[in-house]
Amino acid sequence: MSNWARDWERSALRQAAILAAGSMLPTARSAAACAMCLSSKGAQRDAYYLTTLILLAVPLGIVGTVAFWLYRAARASRADSSSREAAAQLRHATPCGTHPPEERR
């Protein structure tokens, strides 16, 4: 690339950077007036903080509820399978010399 092309490219990049910075200067004042910035005072700022906390808590509550439901379902399944195993052991356990009623004929 020639020196002329390199200089032109640098000049174009410099102009684009100046234009971008210049276009943001008028928005700096309105950004300082944003309700989310610390320039807001009192009840309005507290309301935004509370709203943010609520918006953070809702997904956590949903995930926690689903996790608790899965935990309870797994616990019930384990209890059900252990009671089935206990019932099966009782069916097969017989006192010496006797048979369960369903096997007598």
C-alpha positions as CSV (number, residue, x, y, z in Angstrom):
1,M,0.0,0.0,0.0
2,S,1.4,3.4,-0.9
3,N,2.0,6.2,1.5
4,W,-0.8,8.2,-0.1
5,A,-3.3,5.4,0.5
6,R,-2.1,4.8,4.0
7,D,-2.4,8.6,4.8
8,W,-5.8,8.8,3.3
9,E,-7.0,5.7,5.4
10,R,-5.6,7.3,8.6
11,S,-7.3,10.6,7.7
12,A,-10.6,8.8,7.1
13,L,-10.4,6.9,10.4
14,R,-9.5,10.1,12.2
15,Q,-12.5,11.9,10.7
16,A,-14.8,9.0,11.6
17,A,-13.6,9.0,15.2
18,I,-14.1,12.8,15.5
19,L,-17.5,12.6,14.0
20,A,-18.5,9.7,16.3
21,A,-17.2,11.6,19.4
22,G,-18.9,14.8,18.2
23,S,-22.2,13.1,17.8
24,M,-22.1,11.8,21.3
25,L,-21.4,15.1,23.0
26,P,-25.0,16.3,22.9
27,T,-26.2,13.0,24.4
28,A,-23.9,13.3,27.4
29,R,-26.2,15.9,29.1
30,S,-29.3,13.8,28.5
31,A,-27.6,10.7,29.9
32,A,-26.8,12.5,33.1
33,A,-30.6,13.1,33.4
34,C,-31.3,9.4,33.0
35,A,-33.5,8.0,35.8
36,M,-31.1,5.0,36.2
37,C,-28.2,7.3,36.9
38,L,-27.3,8.4,40.4
39,S,-28.4,11.9,39.6
40,S,-32.0,10.9,40.3
41,K,-32.9,11.4,43.9
42,G,-35.3,10.0,46.5
43,A,-38.4,8.0,45.8
44,Q,-37.7,7.7,42.0
45,R,-34.3,6.1,42.5
46,D,-35.7,3.8,45.2
47,A,-38.5,2.7,42.9
48,Y,-36.0,1.9,40.2
49,Y,-33.9,-0.1,42.6
50,L,-37.0,-2.0,43.9
51,T,-38.1,-2.7,40.3
52,T,-34.7,-4.0,39.5
53,L,-34.7,-6.3,42.5
54,I,-38.1,-7.7,41.6
55,L,-37.1,-8.3,38.0
56,L,-34.0,-10.2,39.4
57,A,-36.1,-12.2,41.9
58,V,-38.8,-13.5,39.5
59,P,-36.5,-15.8,37.4
60,L,-34.7,-17.0,40.5
61,G,-38.1,-17.8,42.1
62,I,-39.2,-19.7,39.0
63,V,-36.0,-21.7,38.9
64,G,-36.1,-22.4,42.6
65,T,-39.8,-23.6,42.4
66,V,-38.9,-26.0,39.5
67,A,-35.9,-27.3,41.4
68,F,-38.0,-27.8,44.6
69,W,-40.7,-29.6,42.6
70,L,-38.1,-31.9,41.0
71,Y,-36.6,-32.6,44.4
72,R,-40.0,-33.5,45.9
73,A,-40.8,-35.7,42.9
74,A,-37.5,-37.6,43.2
75,R,-38.0,-38.0,46.9
76,A,-41.6,-39.4,46.4
77,S,-40.3,-41.8,43.7
78,R,-37.6,-43.1,46.1
79,A,-40.1,-43.5,48.9
80,D,-42.5,-45.3,46.5
81,S,-39.8,-47.7,45.2
82,S,-38.5,-48.4,48.8
83,S,-42.1,-49.3,49.9
84,R,-42.5,-51.6,46.9
85,E,-39.3,-53.3,47.8
86,A,-40.4,-53.7,51.4
87,A,-43.7,-55.2,50.3
88,A,-42.0,-57.6,48.0
89,Q,-39.7,-58.7,50.8
90,L,-42.7,-59.3,53.1
91,R,-44.4,-61.3,50.4
92,H,-41.5,-63.6,49.9
93,A,-40.6,-63.9,53.6
94,T,-42.6,-66.8,55.2
95,P,-42.3,-68.4,58.6
96,C,-40.7,-71.8,58.6
97,G,-42.9,-74.5,57.1
98,T,-45.8,-72.3,56.1
99,H,-46.8,-70.9,52.7
100,P,-48.4,-67.6,51.9
101,P,-52.2,-67.9,51.3
102,E,-52.0,-67.4,47.5
103,E,-49.6,-70.3,47.1
104,R,-51.8,-72.8,49.1
105,R,-53.8,-75.3,47.0
